[in-house]
């Protein structure tokens, strides 16, 4: 692309900065609250300004709708209005526009440095901040980041994008990147943003320790603190939790009515199909219909029983094409799979269970097709199971890559088995009274030290013999 055209584009980006900022920091007239990820990035920014230059190449990867772009604009606002960085030192680049302009990130950044700051990248005098949204639209984004990282310590750069960013990283860039994952909210973050209720210090870490170690003492203390805090909402907590479960785990759900959230979430699913799926793999356009059918099928059935062969038969497609679609959908993190526990042969023969990263995606699909009834406790139970599956998936992604999650393929087996190398932890989830037959059977079968029952009828964390009971709200 001609240099003058790129320069005009960069000038336009700088000129539009504050206007775009205003448009992206409010929803329906409400200021958008800061998610935890904002404070993580802000810490990296502050350390950079203080002279610590290691974490200056940041990626924010995650599902659409979790607030990555909003966090980027909030950092933009922080730099301009709180740190008083001059506007020409902060460049926001929407990478999805670049292909239409016939340019790429490297060229835009080079023009920004050369023509706006009259410098070469190797002899910059002032710190610059480059905030790149939808980075996956430039296939060479990570190489661009690596080049900038290697040539100067004066540029702080953030790339946001879909979960596909993980699969597009240049091998040489990986060791330079500070990767931050962004997921839908949990109930603690929801209460912090919606009801201004802070969780007790280290609450989530202690609940995690409870699951991994079986030690309930610290968890019981923290749960008591949390329950006292929740009284300050002046709302029925169970109803508040059900709202969160059904439609309020995405940030935009904080400011919208239930039906509007369902509509927006379903539109987000379509954007994932149209934008992210085809970024990862070149399917023909006829495949869109098949992808929609697969997502709908997963959304309307109970978890489990989904095999590529079964879907291939139902949709009259080859098992190979179904496997390819499921694999790409997992890479977008719209869905994730849980395999049956057992040998490699059993994992191939038995169907996998598929869950959505957010249980509210499941609710939105059911709403779209007239299959959602808020008074149907079975549906709420399915959403609760999806929520706990997602909770375990996020634990693995955030804390322990060596944590393995399975389901119990036995007849009437427990919902989940966690394998942390030296032990198996069986977990059963549900709404309504849960007896201990299944969990007791699993403890014996898998020689487990203890098992866990997570239920809405459990009032407080407690341990009876080798069974730990956890309220759904406590683990949320």
Secondary structure, 3 states (H helix, E strand, C coil): CCHHHHHHHHHHHHHHHHHHHHHHCEECCEECCCCHHHHHHHHHHHHHHCCCCCCCEEEEEECCCCCHHHHHHHHHHHHHHCCCCCHHHEEEEEHHHHHHHCCCHHHHHHHHHHHHCCCCHHHCCCCEEEEEECHHHCCCHHHHHHHHHHHCCCEEEEEEECHHHHHCCCCCCHHHCEEEEECCCCHHHHHHHHHCCCCCCCHHHHHHHHHHHCCCHHHHHHHHHHHHHHHHHCCCHHHHHHHHHHHCCCHHHHHCCHHHHHHHHHHHHHHHHHHHHHHHCCCCCCHHHHHHHHHHHHHHCCCCCECHHHHHHHHCCCHHHHHHHHHHHHHCCCEEEEEECCCHHHHHHCCEEEEECCHHHHHHHHHHCCCCCCCCHHHHHHHHHHHHHHHHHHHHHHCCCCCEEEECCCCCCCCEEEECCCCEEEEEEECCCCCCHHHHHHHHHCCCCCEEEEECCCCCCEEECCEEEEEHHHHC
